[in-house]
């Protein structure tokens, strides 16, 4: 996203995909790779950088609300819910300043 820092991009994605309003930290938690699957096309190799977001509010109306289901779960459960091994390890190893559940969206 032109003109935005990686953390700002992460916050934009959190808004679009889960209706999250908050503040993203500039400290990258880690990086993982995955293959983006596109129907009828070749897989695209992707590299994702993970940034923590302090959630201040969750909105009911957000751009991808018809394609997503939002659910609060523990970090342990969230790590088991994702299919990408690298992301699972980052979620399981994340330790926020205060004990808080992890947000996971399902498409």
DSSP file (Angstrom, degrees, kcal/mol; ACC not computed):
  #  RESIDUE AA STRUCTURE BP1 BP2  ACC     N-H-->O    O-->H-N    N-H-->O    O-->H-N    TCO  KAPPA ALPHA  PHI   PSI    X-CA   Y-CA   Z-CA
    1    1 A X    >         0   0    0      0, 0.0     3,-1.9     0, 0.0     8,-0.1   0.000 360.0 360.0 360.0 111.8    0.0    0.0    0.0
    2    2 A X  T 3   +     0   0    0      1,-0.3     3,-0.1     0, 0.0     0, 0.0  -0.218 360.0  12.0 -55.7 134.3    1.7    3.1   -1.2
    3    3 A X  T 3  S+     0   0    0      1,-0.2     2,-0.4     0, 0.0    -1,-0.3   0.451 104.2 106.8  81.4   1.3    2.6    5.6    1.4
    4    4 A X    <   -     0   0    0     -3,-1.9    -1,-0.2     2,-0.0     2,-0.1  -0.872  67.2-124.4-114.8 147.0    1.9    3.3    4.4
    5    5 A X     >  -     0   0    0     -2,-0.4     4,-2.2     1,-0.1     5,-0.2  -0.381  36.0-104.5 -74.3 163.2    4.3    1.6    6.7
    6    6 A X  H  > S+     0   0    0      1,-0.2     4,-2.1     2,-0.2     5,-0.1   0.891 124.1  52.1 -56.9 -38.4    4.1   -2.2    7.1
    7    7 A X  H  > S+     0   0    0      2,-0.2     4,-2.0     1,-0.2    -1,-0.2   0.897 108.3  50.3 -65.7 -39.6    2.4   -1.8   10.5
    8    8 A X  H  > S+     0   0    0      2,-0.2     4,-2.1     1,-0.2    -1,-0.2   0.871 109.2  52.1 -65.2 -36.4   -0.2    0.6    8.9
    9    9 A X  H  X S+     0   0    0     -4,-2.2     4,-2.5     2,-0.2    -2,-0.2   0.903 107.7  52.1 -64.3 -41.2   -0.9   -1.9    6.2
   10   10 A X  H  X S+     0   0    0     -4,-2.1     4,-2.3     1,-0.2    -2,-0.2   0.900 109.5  49.2 -61.7 -41.2   -1.4   -4.6    8.9
   11   11 A X  H  X S+     0   0    0     -4,-2.0     4,-2.1     2,-0.2    -1,-0.2   0.891 109.5  51.8 -66.1 -39.5   -3.9   -2.3   10.6
   12   12 A X  H  X S+     0   0    0     -4,-2.1     4,-2.8     2,-0.2    -2,-0.2   0.920 110.6  48.4 -61.5 -44.1   -5.7   -1.7    7.3
   13   13 A X  H  X S+     0   0    0     -4,-2.5     4,-2.8     1,-0.2     5,-0.3   0.904 109.1  52.9 -62.8 -41.6   -6.0   -5.4    6.7
   14   14 A X  H  X S+     0   0    0     -4,-2.3     4,-1.8     2,-0.2     6,-1.5   0.881 112.0  46.5 -62.0 -37.8   -7.3   -6.0   10.2
   15   15 A X  H  X S+     0   0    0     -4,-2.1     4,-2.0     4,-0.3    49,-0.2   0.956 115.5  44.3 -66.6 -51.6  -10.0   -3.3    9.6
   16   16 A X  H  < S+     0   0    0     -4,-2.8    48,-2.2     1,-0.2    -2,-0.2   0.884 123.4  34.8 -63.3 -39.9  -11.0   -4.7    6.2
   17   17 A X  H  < S+     0   0    0     -4,-2.8    -1,-0.2    -5,-0.2    -2,-0.2   0.730 138.0  10.3 -90.2 -23.9  -11.0   -8.4    7.2
   18   18 A X  H  < S-     0   0    0     -4,-1.8    -3,-0.2    -5,-0.3    -2,-0.2   0.400  93.1-111.3-139.8   2.6  -12.3   -8.2   10.8
   19   19 A X     <  +     0   0    0     -4,-2.0    40,-2.8    -5,-0.3     2,-0.4   0.786  56.6 167.5  71.2  26.1  -13.6   -4.7   11.6
   20   20 A X  E     -A   58   0A   0     -6,-1.5     2,-0.5    38,-0.2    -1,-0.2  -0.600  20.4-170.6 -80.9 130.6  -10.7   -4.0   14.0
   21   21 A X  E     +A   57   0A   0     36,-2.8    35,-3.0    -2,-0.4    36,-2.1  -0.989  41.7  90.3-115.0 126.5  -10.1   -0.5   15.2
   22   22 A X  E    S-A   55   0A   0     -2,-0.5     2,-0.4    33,-0.3    33,-0.2  -0.905  71.8 -65.3-178.7-154.7   -6.9   -0.1   17.1
   23   23 A X  E     -A   54   0A   0     31,-1.8    31,-3.0    -2,-0.3     2,-0.3  -0.995  34.9-145.8-132.1 128.1   -3.2    0.7   17.0
   24   24 A X  E     -A   53   0A   0     -2,-0.4     2,-0.2    29,-0.2    29,-0.2  -0.724  17.1-128.3 -92.6 141.7   -0.5   -1.4   15.3
   25   25 A X  E     -     0   0A   0     27,-2.5    27,-0.0    -2,-0.3    -1,-0.0  -0.617   8.1-137.4 -83.2 146.9    3.0   -1.7   16.7
   26   26 A X  E    S+     0   0A   0     -2,-0.2     2,-0.8    25,-0.1    -1,-0.1   0.519  78.7 100.6 -79.6  -5.4    5.9   -1.0   14.4
   27   27 A X  E    S-     0   0A   0     25,-0.1    25,-0.6   -20,-0.0     2,-0.2  -0.733  73.0-138.0 -86.7 110.8    7.7   -4.0   15.8
   28   28 A X  E     -A   51   0A   0     -2,-0.8    23,-0.2     1,-0.2     3,-0.1  -0.496   7.5-157.2 -68.1 129.6    7.4   -7.0   13.5
   29   29 A X  E     -     0   0A   0     21,-3.3     2,-0.3     1,-0.3    -1,-0.2   0.753  60.8 -60.0 -78.7 -25.5    6.7  -10.2   15.4
   30   30 A X  E     -A   50   0A   0     20,-0.8    20,-2.8     2,-0.0     2,-0.3  -0.951  46.7-103.1 162.3 178.6    8.0  -12.4   12.6
   31   31 A X  E     +A   49   0A   0     -2,-0.3     2,-0.3    18,-0.2    18,-0.2  -0.971  26.9 177.8-133.2 143.7    7.7  -13.5    9.0
   32   32 A X  E     -A   48   0A   0     16,-2.2    16,-3.2    -2,-0.3     2,-0.3  -0.976  18.3-135.2-142.2 158.8    6.3  -16.6    7.4
   33   33 A X  E     +A   47   0A   0     -2,-0.3    53,-0.3    14,-0.2     2,-0.3  -0.834  26.1 161.3-114.6 153.5    5.8  -17.8    3.8
   34   34 A X  E     -A   46   0A   0     12,-2.0    12,-3.2    -2,-0.3     2,-0.6  -0.965  39.2-106.1-157.6 167.7    2.9  -19.4    2.1
   35   35 A X  E     -A   45   0A   0     -2,-0.3     2,-0.6    10,-0.2    10,-0.2  -0.917  28.4-139.5-104.2 121.6    1.4  -20.1   -1.3
   36   36 A X  E     -A   44   0A   0      8,-3.4     8,-2.4    -2,-0.6     2,-0.4  -0.712  20.9-143.7 -81.8 119.9   -1.5  -17.9   -2.2
   37   37 A X        -     0   0    0     -2,-0.6     2,-0.4     6,-0.2     6,-0.1  -0.717  19.0-176.3 -91.2 129.9   -4.0  -20.2   -4.0
   38   38 A X    >   -     0   0    0     -2,-0.4     3,-2.2     3,-0.4     2,-0.1  -0.992  32.8-111.3-127.7 126.4   -6.0  -18.8   -6.9
   39   39 A X  T 3  S+     0   0    0     -2,-0.4     3,-0.1     1,-0.3    -2,-0.0  -0.304 100.1   2.6 -58.8 127.3   -8.6  -20.9   -8.7
   40   40 A X  T 3  S+     0   0    0      1,-0.2     2,-0.3    -2,-0.1    -1,-0.3   0.518 118.9  88.4  76.2   5.1   -7.5  -21.8  -12.2
   41   41 A X  S <  S-     0   0    0     -3,-2.2    -3,-0.4     1,-0.0    -1,-0.2  -0.831  85.9 -86.1-129.5 167.9   -4.2  -20.0  -11.8
   42   42 A X        -     0   0    0     -2,-0.3    -6,-0.0     1,-0.1    -1,-0.0  -0.453  53.5 -98.3 -71.0 145.0   -0.7  -20.9  -10.6
   43   43 A X        -     0   0    0     -2,-0.1     2,-0.5    -6,-0.1    -6,-0.2  -0.331  34.2-138.5 -61.3 145.4    0.0  -20.6   -6.9
   44   44 A X  E     -A   36   0A   0     -8,-2.4    -8,-3.4    -3,-0.1     2,-0.3  -0.942  11.9-130.9-110.0 121.0    1.7  -17.3   -5.9
   45   45 A X  E     -A   35   0A   0     -2,-0.5     2,-0.3   -10,-0.2   -10,-0.2  -0.543  33.0-172.3 -70.7 133.1    4.5  -17.6   -3.3
   46   46 A X  E     -A   34   0A   0    -12,-3.2   -12,-2.0    -2,-0.3     2,-0.5  -0.921  22.0-152.3-129.0 151.9    4.0  -14.9   -0.6
   47   47 A X  E     -A   33   0A   0     -2,-0.3     2,-0.4   -14,-0.2   -14,-0.2  -0.994  18.0-162.7-122.1 123.2    5.9  -13.6    2.4
   48   48 A X  E     -A   32   0A   0    -16,-3.2   -16,-2.2    -2,-0.5     2,-0.4  -0.911   8.0-154.8-113.8 133.5    3.9  -12.2    5.2
   49   49 A X  E     -A   31   0A   0     -2,-0.4     2,-0.5   -18,-0.2   -18,-0.2  -0.894  17.5-142.1-102.7 134.4    5.2   -9.9    8.0
   50   50 A X  E     -A   30   0A   0    -20,-2.8   -21,-3.3    -2,-0.4   -20,-0.8  -0.852  18.9-178.2-106.2 128.4    3.2  -10.1   11.3
   51   51 A X  E     -A   28   0A   0     -2,-0.5     2,-0.2   -23,-0.2   -23,-0.1  -0.975  26.3-121.2-123.7 135.8    2.5   -7.0   13.4
   52   52 A X  E     -     0   0A   0    -25,-0.6   -27,-2.5    -2,-0.4     2,-0.4  -0.487  24.0-158.1 -74.8 146.6    0.6   -6.9   16.7
   53   53 A X  E     -A   24   0A   0    -29,-0.2     2,-0.8    -2,-0.2   -29,-0.2  -0.992  13.1-141.1-126.6 127.1   -2.5   -4.7   16.9
   54   54 A X  E     -A   23   0A   0    -31,-3.0   -31,-1.8    -2,-0.4     2,-0.4  -0.799  27.7-138.5 -85.5 112.6   -3.9   -3.4   20.2
   55   55 A X  E     +A   22   0A   0     -2,-0.8   -33,-0.3   -33,-0.2     3,-0.1  -0.590  32.2 168.9 -79.6 124.3   -7.6   -3.7   19.6
   56   56 A X  E     -     0   0A   0    -35,-3.0     2,-0.3    -2,-0.4   -34,-0.2   0.708  68.5  -4.6-101.9 -29.7   -9.7   -0.7   20.9
   57   57 A X  E     -A   21   0A   0    -36,-2.1   -36,-2.8     2,-0.0     2,-0.5  -0.988  54.5-139.3-159.6 156.8  -13.0   -1.6   19.2
   58   58 A X  E     -A   20   0A   0     -2,-0.3     2,-0.3   -38,-0.2   -38,-0.2  -0.993  22.3-149.2-121.9 125.3  -14.6   -4.1   16.9
   59   59 A X        -     0   0    0    -40,-2.8     3,-0.0    -2,-0.5    -2,-0.0  -0.701  11.4-144.9 -95.1 145.5  -17.1   -2.7   14.4
   60   60 A X  S    S+     0   0    0     -2,-0.3     2,-0.6     1,-0.1    -1,-0.1   0.830  90.2  57.2 -75.0 -32.9  -20.1   -4.8   13.1
   61   61 A X        +     0   0    0    -42,-0.1     2,-0.3    -3,-0.0    -1,-0.1  -0.896  67.4 143.8-105.7 119.7  -19.8   -3.2    9.6
   62   62 A X    >   -     0   0    0     -2,-0.6     3,-2.0   -46,-0.1     4,-0.2  -0.964  60.1 -95.0-149.0 160.0  -16.5   -3.7    7.8
   63   63 A X  T 3  S+     0   0    0     -2,-0.3     3,-0.3     1,-0.3   -46,-0.1   0.797 119.6  33.8 -51.4 -41.3  -15.6   -4.2    4.2
   64   64 A X  T >> S+     0   0    0    -48,-2.2     3,-1.5   -49,-0.2     4,-0.9   0.095  78.0 121.0-105.0  24.2  -15.3   -8.0    4.2
   65   65 A X  T <4 S+     0   0    0     -3,-2.0     3,-0.2     1,-0.3    -1,-0.2   0.779  73.8  54.3 -59.9 -28.3  -18.0   -8.8    6.7
   66   66 A X  T 34 S+     0   0    0     -3,-0.3    -1,-0.3    -4,-0.2    -2,-0.1   0.679 113.6  41.9 -79.3 -16.2  -19.9  -11.0    4.3
   67   67 A X  T <4 S+     0   0    0     -3,-1.5     2,-0.3   -50,-0.0    -2,-0.2   0.473 111.8  60.3-105.1  -5.7  -16.9  -13.1    3.6
   68   68 A X     <  -     0   0    0     -4,-0.9     2,-0.4    -3,-0.2    39,-0.2  -0.842  56.5-154.9-127.3 157.5  -15.6  -13.5    7.1
   69   69 A X  E     -B  106   0B   0     37,-1.5    37,-1.9    -2,-0.3     2,-0.4  -0.990  20.3-149.0-129.9 123.6  -16.6  -14.8   10.5
   70   70 A X  E     +B  105   0B   0     -2,-0.4     2,-0.3    35,-0.2    35,-0.2  -0.749  21.8 168.0 -97.5 138.1  -14.9  -13.3   13.5
   71   71 A X  E     -B  104   0B   0     33,-1.5    33,-1.5    -2,-0.4     2,-0.5  -0.975  29.5-133.8-150.5 133.3  -14.3  -15.3   16.7
   72   72 A X  E     +B  103   0B   0     -2,-0.3     2,-0.3    31,-0.2    31,-0.2  -0.769  38.3 158.4 -88.2 128.7  -12.2  -14.6   19.8
   73   73 A X  E     -B  102   0B   0     29,-2.2    29,-2.6    -2,-0.5    -2,-0.0  -0.911  44.0 -86.8-140.8 167.5  -10.1  -17.6   20.9
   74   74 A X     >  -     0   0    0     -2,-0.3     4,-2.7    27,-0.2     5,-0.2  -0.300  41.1-111.2 -69.1 161.6   -7.0  -18.2   23.0
   75   75 A X  H  > S+     0   0    0     25,-0.2     4,-2.6     1,-0.2     5,-0.2   0.893 119.2  55.2 -60.5 -39.1   -3.6  -18.0   21.3
   76   76 A X  H  > S+     0   0    0      1,-0.2     4,-1.2     2,-0.2    -1,-0.2   0.925 111.7  42.1 -60.8 -45.4   -3.2  -21.7   21.7
   77   77 A X  H  > S+     0   0    0      2,-0.2     4,-1.4     1,-0.2     3,-0.2   0.899 112.8  53.8 -69.4 -40.2   -6.5  -22.4   19.9
   78   78 A X  H  X S+     0   0    0     -4,-2.7     4,-1.2     1,-0.2     3,-0.4   0.906 105.2  54.6 -60.0 -41.7   -5.8  -19.8   17.3
   79   79 A X  H  < S+     0   0    0     -4,-2.6    -1,-0.2     1,-0.2    -2,-0.2   0.843 110.0  47.0 -61.2 -33.7   -2.4  -21.5   16.6
   80   80 A X  H  < S+     0   0    0     -4,-1.2    -1,-0.2    -3,-0.2    -2,-0.2   0.737 106.7  59.2 -78.7 -22.9   -4.3  -24.7   16.0
   81   81 A X  H  < S+     0   0    0     -4,-1.4     2,-0.2    -3,-0.4    -2,-0.2   0.746  89.9  80.1 -80.0 -24.6   -6.9  -23.1   13.7
   82   82 A X     <  -     0   0    0     -4,-1.2     6,-0.0    -3,-0.1    22,-0.0  -0.595  65.7-150.4 -88.7 147.2   -4.5  -21.7   11.1
   83   83 A X  S    S+     0   0    0     -2,-0.2     2,-0.6     4,-0.0    -1,-0.1   0.747  72.0  90.3 -87.8 -24.2   -3.2  -24.0    8.3
   84   84 A X     >  -     0   0    0      1,-0.2     4,-2.4     2,-0.0     5,-0.2  -0.631  65.5-153.0 -78.1 120.2    0.2  -22.2    7.8
   85   85 A X  H  > S+     0   0    0     -2,-0.6     4,-2.1     1,-0.2     5,-0.2   0.888  93.0  52.4 -60.4 -42.8    2.8  -23.7   10.1
   86   86 A X  H  > S+     0   0    0    -53,-0.3     4,-1.7     1,-0.2    -1,-0.2   0.901 111.4  46.2 -62.4 -41.5    4.9  -20.6   10.2
   87   87 A X  H  > S+     0   0    0      2,-0.2     4,-2.6     1,-0.2     5,-0.2   0.898 108.9  56.2 -67.2 -40.5    1.9  -18.5   11.3
   88   88 A X  H  X S+     0   0    0     -4,-2.4     4,-2.5     1,-0.2    -2,-0.2   0.910 107.6  48.5 -57.1 -43.6    0.9  -21.1   13.8
   89   89 A X  H  X S+     0   0    0     -4,-2.1     4,-1.9     2,-0.2    -1,-0.2   0.888 110.8  50.6 -65.6 -39.5    4.3  -20.8   15.5
   90   90 A X  H  X S+     0   0    0     -4,-1.7     4,-0.7     2,-0.2    -2,-0.2   0.911 112.5  46.4 -65.6 -41.5    4.2  -17.0   15.6
   91   91 A X  H >< S+     0   0    0     -4,-2.6     3,-1.0     1,-0.2    -2,-0.2   0.941 113.1  48.7 -64.9 -47.2    0.7  -17.0   17.2
   92   92 A X  H 3< S+     0   0    0     -4,-2.5    -1,-0.2     1,-0.2    -2,-0.2   0.839 114.7  45.9 -62.9 -33.4    1.7  -19.7   19.7
   93   93 A X  H 3< S+     0   0    0     -4,-1.9    -1,-0.2    -5,-0.2     2,-0.2   0.506  85.8 113.2 -89.6  -4.3    4.9  -17.8   20.7
   94   94 A X    <<  -     0   0    0     -3,-1.0     2,-0.4    -4,-0.7   -19,-0.1  -0.494  42.1-175.0 -72.9 134.0    3.3  -14.3   20.9
   95   95 A X        -     0   0    0     -2,-0.2     4,-0.1     4,-0.0    -1,-0.0  -0.832   9.0-159.5-131.6  94.3    3.2  -12.9   24.4
   96   96 A X        -     0   0    0     -2,-0.4     4,-0.0     4,-0.2     0, 0.0  -0.273  33.2-107.3 -69.5 160.4    1.3   -9.6   24.6
   97   97 A X  S    S+     0   0    0      2,-0.1     2,-0.3     1,-0.0    -1,-0.1   0.877 108.1  33.6 -55.3 -40.4    2.0   -7.2   27.6
   98   98 A X  S    S-     0   0    0      0, 0.0     2,-0.4     0, 0.0    -2,-0.2  -0.889 102.0 -98.0-115.0 148.8   -1.4   -8.1   29.1
   99   99 A X        +     0   0    0     -2,-0.3     2,-0.3    -4,-0.1    -2,-0.1  -0.516  60.7 155.7 -66.0 119.3   -3.1  -11.5   28.8
  100  100 A X        -     0   0    0     -2,-0.4   -25,-0.2    -4,-0.0    -4,-0.2  -0.990  42.8-106.5-145.3 150.3   -5.6  -11.2   26.0
  101  101 A X        -     0   0    0     -2,-0.3     2,-0.3   -27,-0.1   -27,-0.2  -0.321  36.5-115.3 -72.2 162.0   -7.3  -13.5   23.6
  102  102 A X  E     -B   73   0B   0    -29,-2.6   -29,-2.2    -2,-0.0     2,-0.5  -0.754  20.3-130.9 -97.0 145.0   -6.2  -13.7   19.9
  103  103 A X  E     +B   72   0B   0     -2,-0.3     2,-0.4   -31,-0.2   -31,-0.2  -0.832  27.4 179.1 -96.2 131.6   -8.5  -12.6   17.1
  104  104 A X  E     -B   71   0B   0    -33,-1.5   -33,-1.5    -2,-0.5     2,-0.4  -0.995  11.7-156.7-130.4 137.1   -8.9  -15.0   14.2
  105  105 A X  E     -B   70   0B   0     -2,-0.4     2,-0.4   -35,-0.2   -35,-0.2  -0.902   5.2-153.0-113.3 147.1  -11.0  -14.6   11.2
  106  106 A X  E      B   69   0B   0    -37,-1.9   -37,-1.5    -2,-0.4    -2,-0.0  -0.940 360.0 360.0-116.4 137.6  -12.3  -17.4    9.0
  107  107 A X              0   0    0     -2,-0.4    -1,-0.1   -39,-0.2   -39,-0.0   0.431 360.0 360.0-104.1 360.0  -13.1  -17.1    5.4
